[in-house]
Amino acid sequence: MEKEQTLKLSNLCQGVAEEIFQRDLAKILENIADVNTPSDTVRELTLKIKFAPSLDRRSAMVEFIGSVLTTKLSGVAAMSAKIYFTRQGNEMKAYPENPSQMALFGKPATEAAQ
């Protein structure tokens, strides 16, 4: 007789719960590593598992609800920057750098990019 195996996340519902956990854990770790997300935002992973015991309490039906599995990731960090405007005739133009400021070292980035 084989050694009895106790219930674990890795063998619950033929291992599906563990697979989903590992998949979403990877998403959380990638989100934490993303420099475009705030580092101080809490990430959250919720697994929902239901246990319905039999009347004699000797067994239970276990249901892993994959559709209720939620992963809260951090969104992209808010950024702000100053932009500069000029008017050319009737048309307004916007620039990421002050176009009237002299460049110290070569062309301004706005001209170099064009």
Phi and psi restraints in degrees (value plus and minus 20) as a CYANA .aco file:
   2 GLU   PHI     -89.3   -49.3
   2 GLU   PSI     132.1   172.1
   3 LYS   PHI     -85.2   -45.2
   3 LYS   PSI     113.8   153.8
   4 GLU   PHI     -88.9   -48.9
   4 GLU   PSI     119.1   159.1
   5 GLN   PHI    -125.4   -85.4
   5 GLN   PSI     107.9   147.9
   6 THR   PHI     -97.3   -57.3
   6 THR   PSI     139.3   179.3
   7 LEU   PHI     -89.7   -49.7
   7 LEU   PSI     109.9   149.9
   8 LYS   PHI    -158.3  -118.3
   8 LYS   PSI     146.1   186.1
   9 LEU   PHI     -79.8   -39.8
   9 LEU   PSI     -54.9   -14.9
  10 SER   PHI     -89.9   -49.9
  10 SER   PSI     -41.7    -1.7
  11 ASN   PHI    -136.1   -96.1
  11 ASN   PSI     -15.4    24.6
  12 LEU   PHI     -92.2   -52.2
  12 LEU   PSI     107.6   147.6
  13 CYS   PHI      32.3    72.3
  13 CYS   PSI      29.8    69.8
  14 GLN   PHI      38.0    78.0
  14 GLN   PSI      10.0    50.0
  15 GLY   PHI      65.7   105.7
  15 GLY   PSI     -20.2    19.8
  16 VAL   PHI     -83.5   -43.5
  16 VAL   PSI     -60.7   -20.7
  17 ALA   PHI     -80.6   -40.6
  17 ALA   PSI     -62.5   -22.5
  18 GLU   PHI     -85.5   -45.5
  18 GLU   PSI     -61.6   -21.6
  19 GLU   PHI     -80.8   -40.8
  19 GLU   PSI     -65.5   -25.5
  20 ILE   PHI     -85.6   -45.6
  20 ILE   PSI     -61.7   -21.7
  21 PHE   PHI     -79.5   -39.5
  21 PHE   PSI     -68.0   -28.0
  22 GLN   PHI     -83.5   -43.5
  22 GLN   PSI     -60.3   -20.3
  23 ARG   PHI     -82.2   -42.2
  23 ARG   PSI     -67.4   -27.4
  24 ASP   PHI     -96.0   -56.0
  24 ASP   PSI     -48.6    -8.6
  25 LEU   PHI     -82.5   -42.5
  25 LEU   PSI     -60.2   -20.2
  26 ALA   PHI     -82.0   -42.0
  26 ALA   PSI     -59.4   -19.4
  27 LYS   PHI     -83.0   -43.0
  27 LYS   PSI     -62.0   -22.0
  28 ILE   PHI     -84.1   -44.1
  28 ILE   PSI     -65.5   -25.5
  29 LEU   PHI     -82.9   -42.9
  29 LEU   PSI     -59.5   -19.5
  30 GLU   PHI     -84.9   -44.9
  30 GLU   PSI     -60.4   -20.4
  31 ASN   PHI     -85.3   -45.3
  31 ASN   PSI     -59.5   -19.5
  32 ILE   PHI     -84.9   -44.9
  32 ILE   PSI     -59.1   -19.1
  33 ALA   PHI     -94.5   -54.5
  33 ALA   PSI     -38.0     2.0
  34 ASP   PHI     -89.6   -49.6
  34 ASP   PSI      95.1   135.1
  35 VAL   PHI     -88.1   -48.1
  35 VAL   PSI     -30.2     9.8
  36 ASN   PHI    -107.3   -67.3
  36 ASN   PSI     -18.2    21.8
  37 THR   PHI    -132.2   -92.2
  37 THR   PSI     129.6   169.6
  38 PRO   PHI     -83.9   -43.9
  38 PRO   PSI     117.0   157.0
  39 SER   PHI     -97.6   -57.6
  39 SER   PSI     -37.8     2.2
  40 ASP   PHI    -119.1   -79.1
  40 ASP   PSI     -13.1    26.9
  41 THR   PHI    -103.1   -63.1
  41 THR   PSI     112.9   152.9
  42 VAL   PHI     -96.7   -56.7
  42 VAL   PSI     112.7   152.7
  43 ARG   PHI    -118.9   -78.9
  43 ARG   PSI     131.1   171.1
  44 GLU   PHI    -158.3  -118.3
  44 GLU   PSI     118.0   158.0
  45 LEU   PHI    -149.7  -109.7
  45 LEU   PSI     104.7   144.7
  46 THR   PHI    -142.8  -102.8
  46 THR   PSI     105.3   145.3
  47 LEU   PHI    -127.6   -87.6
  47 LEU   PSI     114.9   154.9
  48 LYS   PHI    -134.6   -94.6
  48 LYS   PSI     101.3   141.3
  49 ILE   PHI    -148.2  -108.2
  49 ILE   PSI     109.0   149.0
  50 LYS   PHI    -127.4   -87.4
  50 LYS   PSI     117.9   157.9
  51 PHE   PHI    -138.1   -98.1
  51 PHE   PSI      98.3   138.3
  52 ALA   PHI    -133.3   -93.3
  52 ALA   PSI      79.6   119.6
  53 PRO   PHI     -90.0   -50.0
  53 PRO   PSI     131.2   171.2
  54 SER   PHI     -94.7   -54.7
  54 SER   PSI     146.5   186.5
  55 LEU   PHI     -81.3   -41.3
  55 LEU   PSI     -55.3   -15.3
  56 ASP   PHI    -104.8   -64.8
  56 ASP   PSI     -21.0    19.0
  57 ARG   PHI      41.7    81.7
  57 ARG   PSI       2.0    42.0
  58 ARG   PHI    -114.4   -74.4
  58 ARG   PSI     -33.2     6.8
  59 SER   PHI    -172.6  -132.6
  59 SER   PSI     155.1   195.1
  60 ALA   PHI    -175.5  -135.5
  60 ALA   PSI     132.5   172.5
  61 MET   PHI    -110.9   -70.9
  61 MET   PSI     110.8   150.8
  62 VAL   PHI    -131.0   -91.0
  62 VAL   PSI     112.1   152.1
  63 GLU   PHI    -147.1  -107.1
  63 GLU   PSI     101.3   141.3
  64 PHE   PHI    -113.8   -73.8
  64 PHE   PSI     100.5   140.5
  65 ILE   PHI    -116.5   -76.5
  65 ILE   PSI      71.5   111.5
  66 GLY   PHI     -84.3   -44.3
  66 GLY   PSI     -53.7   -13.7
  67 SER   PHI     -91.3   -51.3
  67 SER   PSI     -36.9     3.1
  68 VAL   PHI    -115.8   -75.8
  68 VAL   PSI     -25.5    14.5
  69 LEU   PHI     -81.7   -41.7
  69 LEU   PSI     103.6   143.6
  70 THR   PHI    -141.8  -101.8
  70 THR   PSI     120.5   160.5
  71 THR   PHI    -145.1  -105.1
  71 THR   PSI      96.7   136.7
  72 LYS   PHI    -117.6   -77.6
  72 LYS   PSI      93.9   133.9
  73 LEU   PHI    -125.8   -85.8
  73 LEU   PSI     141.7   181.7
  74 SER   PHI    -102.4   -62.4
  74 SER   PSI     117.9   157.9
  75 GLY   PHI     -96.1   -56.1
  75 GLY   PSI     158.6   198.6
  76 VAL   PHI     -86.6   -46.6
  76 VAL   PSI     118.3   158.3
  77 ALA   PHI     -84.8   -44.8
  77 ALA   PSI     120.0   160.0
  78 ALA   PHI     -89.5   -49.5
  78 ALA   PSI     119.8   159.8
  79 MET   PHI    -149.3  -109.3
  79 MET   PSI     131.3   171.3
  80 SER   PHI    -157.5  -117.5
  80 SER   PSI     131.3   171.3
  81 ALA   PHI    -173.6  -133.6
  81 ALA   PSI     133.7   173.7
  82 LYS   PHI    -107.0   -67.0
  82 LYS   PSI     119.6   159.6
  83 ILE   PHI    -143.6  -103.6
  83 ILE   PSI     138.0   178.0
  84 TYR   PHI    -140.3  -100.3
  84 TYR   PSI     125.2   165.2
  85 PHE   PHI    -135.5   -95.5
  85 PHE   PSI     128.1   168.1
  86 THR   PHI    -157.0  -117.0
  86 THR   PSI     139.0   179.0
  87 ARG   PHI    -134.8   -94.8
  87 ARG   PSI     108.2   148.2
  88 GLN   PHI    -138.7   -98.7
  88 GLN   PSI      77.9   117.9
  89 GLY   PHI      49.5    89.5
  89 GLY   PSI    -144.1  -104.1
  90 ASN   PHI    -113.7   -73.7
  90 ASN   PSI     -19.5    20.5
  91 GLU   PHI    -122.7   -82.7
  91 GLU   PSI     111.9   151.9
  92 MET   PHI    -109.9   -69.9
  92 MET   PSI     118.6   158.6
  93 LYS   PHI    -142.0  -102.0
  93 LYS   PSI     129.5   169.5
  94 ALA   PHI    -142.4  -102.4
  94 ALA   PSI     124.3   164.3
  95 TYR   PHI    -155.6  -115.6
  95 TYR   PSI     126.2   166.2
  96 PRO   PHI     -96.6   -56.6
  96 PRO   PSI     -36.8     3.2
  97 GLU   PHI    -148.4  -108.4
  97 GLU   PSI     135.7   175.7
  98 ASN   PHI     -86.8   -46.8
  98 ASN   PSI      92.1   132.1
  99 PRO   PHI     -90.5   -50.5
  99 PRO   PSI     -37.6     2.4
 100 SER   PHI    -110.6   -70.6
 100 SER   PSI     -24.3    15.7
 101 GLN   PHI    -104.5   -64.5
 101 GLN   PSI     113.2   153.2
 102 MET   PHI     -91.9   -51.9
 102 MET   PSI     120.2   160.2
 103 ALA   PHI    -101.7   -61.7
 103 ALA   PSI     116.1   156.1
 104 LEU   PHI     -95.3   -55.3
 104 LEU   PSI     -57.1   -17.1
 105 PHE   PHI    -149.1  -109.1
 105 PHE   PSI      62.8   102.8
 106 GLY   PHI      64.8   104.8
 106 GLY   PSI    -181.1  -141.1
 107 LYS   PHI     -90.0   -50.0
 107 LYS   PSI     128.9   168.9
 108 PRO   PHI     -81.9   -41.9
 108 PRO   PSI     134.6   174.6
 109 ALA   PHI     -77.9   -37.9
 109 ALA   PSI     -53.1   -13.1
 110 THR   PHI     -85.6   -45.6
 110 THR   PSI     -56.6   -16.6
 111 GLU   PHI     -96.2   -56.2
 111 GLU   PSI     -58.1   -18.1
 112 ALA   PHI     -84.8   -44.8
 112 ALA   PSI     -52.1   -12.1
 113 ALA   PHI     -95.8   -55.8
 113 ALA   PSI     -39.9     0.1
